[in-house]
Amino acid sequence: MGRDCVRLGLRFASAPVAAQSDPKAEISETEAEGFPSQPIEFTVVYPAGGGMDVSARLLAKQVESLSGDRIIVNNRTGGAGMVGHSYLATQAKPDGYTVGVIASLCGATPCSARKVAGRTPI
């Protein structure tokens, strides 16, 4: 039961990635055979030891225990979160293996909310 709930959550989390290539994509179409086949990376845009880092590590531990999949927490810090946000927007592969752990889009600067390299901001 728990593993199925986690997989369903990962399907919903990866739906925007699939929708970037096909705006009419449905959630059921985003499930790939054998996903995940490698560790999933939680990218935290704030320093290790802070609230977002602790939250991400607690969430990763729960996802690992329920799904059996490996989760790696990676902190990309600097520029009050801009380094991590820029990485997520421009360098992270849109393959469902990188999950951004961010506080809020409300505090994002206007430049991070624009369409970059074919990606649609949420």
N, C-alpha and C positions, 0 to 999 in steps of 0.2 A: 504494500500500500504506500509506504513512505517513498520508495524508489519511484513509483509511478507518479506521485505528486511532484517530485523534484524534476523528473523528465518533462512533465507537463509545464512546469514553470520555466524550464529552459527553452521549451518550444515557444512559449509566449515571449520570452526575452529575446529570442532570435528572430521573431516575426518581422520586426522593422528592418532587419538586415535583408531578409528575403524580399520584402516589399520594395526595397531600393531598386532591385533589378526587375521586379514585376509588380506594379502598383495594385494589380488585382489578385495577388497571391493570397491564398487562404492559409490559416494556421495549419491545417492538416497537410498542406503541401510542403511545409518547412521541415518536417521530420525526415531526417536522413538515416539510412541504414547504417548501423554501427557507430552512430554519434553518441557520445564522443569517443574518438579513437586516440585522443591525446589529452593531456591535462588541460583544464580550463583555467585561464588566467583572469583573476579579479584585479583590475588595475585601479589602485587607489591614488587619487590626485593630491593627497595631503601626506605629511610626514608620518613615519612609523611611530607608534605609541599614542597617537591622537585618537580622537573619538571615531573618526571615519575608519581608521586602520583597525581599531579594536572591533568595531561593528563588522567590518569585512572579514576579519579573521574568525569571529564567532559564527558568522553566516557560512563561511567556507567549511568550518568544522562540521556544522550541521548538514550541509549539502553532501559532504564526503561521507558522513555516517549513514545518511539516508539513501544515497545513490550508489555508493561504492566507487564513484569516480574521483580522480585526483584534482584538487583545486590548488592553484598557486596564487598567493597574494603578492602583488608586485607594486611597490610604492614608486610613483613618478612624481617627484616633488619639485617645487621651484616656482617663482613668479606668482605666489598666492594661488596655486592650482593651475595656472595657465600652461605650464609644461605638460602636465598630465592631460589636460583638456585638449591641447594641440595634438598630442600623441594619439588620443582616441579619435579625434576628428580627421587626422590626415595620414597617420602611419599604421594604425592597427588594421589588420586584415578583417574585412567584413565577412568572416567565415563562421561566426558563432562561438569561437574559442576565446575571445576577449570580451570581458564584461566590465564596463566602466562603473566604478563605485564613486559616485559624486553626491554632493550635498543637495544641490538645487540648481536648476537651469536659470532661476530668477536672477542669480548673481553673476551670470555669465556676461561677458562683454559683448557688444554688438558684433564684433568681428568673429566670434566663435559661433554665432547663431546663423551665419550666412552659409549658403550652399558651397561646399568645398569638394573639389575633385569628384563630382558626381554623387556625393552623399547628401541625403536630405536631413536637415536638422529636425529633431523631434520637438 
